[in-house]
């Protein structure tokens, strides 16, 4: 049995909150720089060049890459042979509070969904915990801005839906979103499970490296078809038209009921951030 002190979790979460907000994953940054060279719309190309300059400035000045430093979403894979001394959930939220206040990140969490009021430290986090084999704890912090989150959609399709129906649903999600999620976007698509699981799959898909296609060739090809359909919309960088509307699209799938076909699209802006650590 491996012992982990709750304070170690707090310090790790705090560090990841700051790291994720200041620097994009290397493969996503490389993708944006590559797409800058592929964009044929002069205005779109100029916007992508500005985005690249912004990423460089954030790294040099050690400031957030976007002013919306998001709601902290935490994925925790807890090894079954790990024992945590202290409250795990409290340790995570203390880490979010420490990272956001000491890291001078914008605190954007409303204390109540209807009566509002800011919590002042960006807590509580949205925490997804899964027990896995082993003696390690893997933490992934994925700050989620709501300009893109607000454009996400879920549909309970029926098994009669065709592959093209799924492609059309994803494309229509971006057609409706337009410039609101600050394109170019990263799209996470969840297929299967039930109502809540397909949404979680879509959020989880946003944390997959953009350079890594689905392990199943069928779904990898469907990812390409969906991405191409979105890029054909001519929304372009920041909605001014162009070839690059979708930087990357990832599908996560799960078995489902014979009577259903849940599909969710979680929209991420070009600042789709996440950082991980293993304890």
Buried (B, 14 or more C-beta within 10 A) or exposed (E): EEEBEBEBBBBBBBBBBBBBBBBBBEBBBEBBBEBBEEBEBEBBBBBBBEBBEBBEEBBEEEBBBBEBBBBBBBBBBBBEEBEBEBEBBBBBBBBBBBBBBEBEBBBBBEEEEEEEEEBEBBBBBEBBEEEEEBEBBBBBBBBBBEBBBEBBBBBEBEEEBEEEBBBBBBBBBBBEBEBBBBBBBBBBBBBBBEEEBBBBBBBBBBBBBBEEBBEEEEBBEBBEBBBEBBBEBEBBBBBBBBBBBBBBBBBBBBEBEEEBBBBBBBBBBBBBBBBBBEB
